[in-house]
Amino acid sequence: MSNTSNNWRIKELDSKILTIASLNILPIDPVKVVLDARADIVSVHVSIVSRELIKQLHEAGLKVLAWTVNDRETILKHMELGVDGIVTDRPDIALNVIKHREEVLKRCLP
């Protein structure tokens, strides 16, 4: 049984349950692959995340997570690219980056 049919079975049980499709290679039509899987969220490996891919997935109404993002520079890069969230093994670093960014924004914005 494929992951796609598992998602359908989950959605049949309760349509409010969110499902995630993970992409670690870039298919020809990533939006179609994710929509066919009936996923609500896409988790994209950092090696294939791009501004264009994020734009396509957002235009299809999907939330985009980047995985696995474990260092400050990569976290900042993906925040700037526009991902909706990150998957990390280092929440301490991620929280520090977010806190620092919020402090900078408070100082820069009236």
VMD Tcl script that draws the C-alpha trace (Angstrom):
set ca {
  {0.00 0.00 0.00}
  {1.40 3.42 -0.91}
  {1.61 6.48 1.31}
  {-1.01 8.11 -0.92}
  {-3.62 5.47 -0.15}
  {-2.72 5.67 3.54}
  {-3.47 9.40 3.46}
  {-6.83 8.73 1.83}
  {-7.69 6.22 4.55}
  {-6.70 8.70 7.26}
  {-8.79 11.44 5.65}
  {-11.76 9.06 5.43}
  {-11.51 8.45 9.18}
  {-11.35 12.16 10.02}
  {-10.95 14.87 7.40}
  {-9.61 17.27 10.05}
  {-6.44 15.22 10.59}
  {-3.53 16.97 8.90}
  {-1.19 14.88 6.78}
  {2.31 15.65 5.56}
  {4.00 14.66 2.31}
  {7.80 14.53 2.43}
  {9.87 15.39 -0.62}
  {13.54 14.46 -0.68}
  {13.83 14.44 -4.47}
  {12.20 16.92 -6.81}
  {9.48 15.28 -8.93}
  {8.57 16.75 -12.31}
  {5.37 18.19 -10.85}
  {5.77 18.46 -7.07}
  {2.40 20.17 -6.58}
  {0.56 17.33 -8.35}
  {2.42 14.71 -6.31}
  {1.48 16.41 -3.04}
  {-2.13 17.11 -4.02}
  {-2.55 13.53 -5.28}
  {-1.36 12.38 -1.85}
  {-4.06 14.59 -0.31}
  {-1.45 16.12 1.98}
  {-2.06 19.38 3.83}
  {1.59 20.17 4.51}
  {4.79 19.49 2.58}
  {8.07 18.71 4.30}
  {10.87 19.44 1.83}
  {14.48 18.35 2.30}
  {16.84 21.32 2.54}
  {18.77 20.12 -0.51}
  {15.82 20.84 -2.82}
  {14.15 23.85 -1.17}
  {14.00 26.88 -3.45}
  {12.05 30.12 -3.58}
  {10.30 28.89 -6.76}
  {9.27 25.56 -5.18}
  {7.94 27.35 -2.09}
  {6.00 29.74 -4.33}
  {4.43 26.86 -6.30}
  {3.42 25.01 -3.15}
  {2.03 28.15 -1.49}
  {0.00 28.97 -4.62}
  {-1.56 25.51 -4.28}
  {-2.58 26.39 -0.72}
  {0.02 24.20 0.97}
  {2.18 24.91 4.02}
  {5.89 24.21 3.53}
  {8.34 22.88 6.12}
  {12.08 22.51 5.51}
  {13.93 19.55 7.04}
  {16.40 18.99 8.62}
  {17.64 22.48 9.45}
  {20.18 22.43 12.28}
  {22.43 25.49 12.07}
  {21.89 29.24 12.38}
  {22.77 30.13 8.79}
  {20.51 27.48 7.28}
  {17.64 28.45 9.58}
  {17.96 32.12 8.56}
  {18.22 31.19 4.87}
  {15.03 29.15 4.96}
  {13.15 31.79 6.95}
  {14.12 34.30 4.25}
  {13.05 31.89 1.50}
  {9.57 31.87 3.03}
  {9.07 28.42 4.53}
  {6.22 28.17 7.02}
  {8.27 26.14 9.47}
  {11.36 24.04 9.97}
  {12.11 20.58 11.26}
  {15.25 20.58 13.40}
  {17.29 18.44 15.75}
  {18.46 21.68 17.41}
  {15.45 23.56 18.79}
  {17.83 25.51 21.04}
  {19.53 27.07 18.02}
  {16.21 27.64 16.22}
  {14.67 29.39 19.23}
  {17.78 31.55 19.64}
  {17.60 32.60 15.95}
  {13.90 33.42 16.22}
  {14.37 35.37 19.45}
  {17.28 37.37 18.00}
  {15.35 38.13 14.82}
  {12.34 39.35 16.80}
  {14.59 41.62 18.87}
  {16.15 43.10 15.73}
  {12.72 43.68 14.17}
  {11.49 45.44 17.32}
  {14.47 47.81 17.20}
  {14.06 48.49 13.46}
  {10.30 48.94 13.31}
  {8.52 51.81 15.07}
}
mol new
graphics top color blue
foreach p $ca { graphics top sphere $p radius 0.5 }
foreach p [lrange $ca 0 end-1] q [lrange $ca 1 end] { graphics top cylinder $p $q radius 0.2 }
display resetview
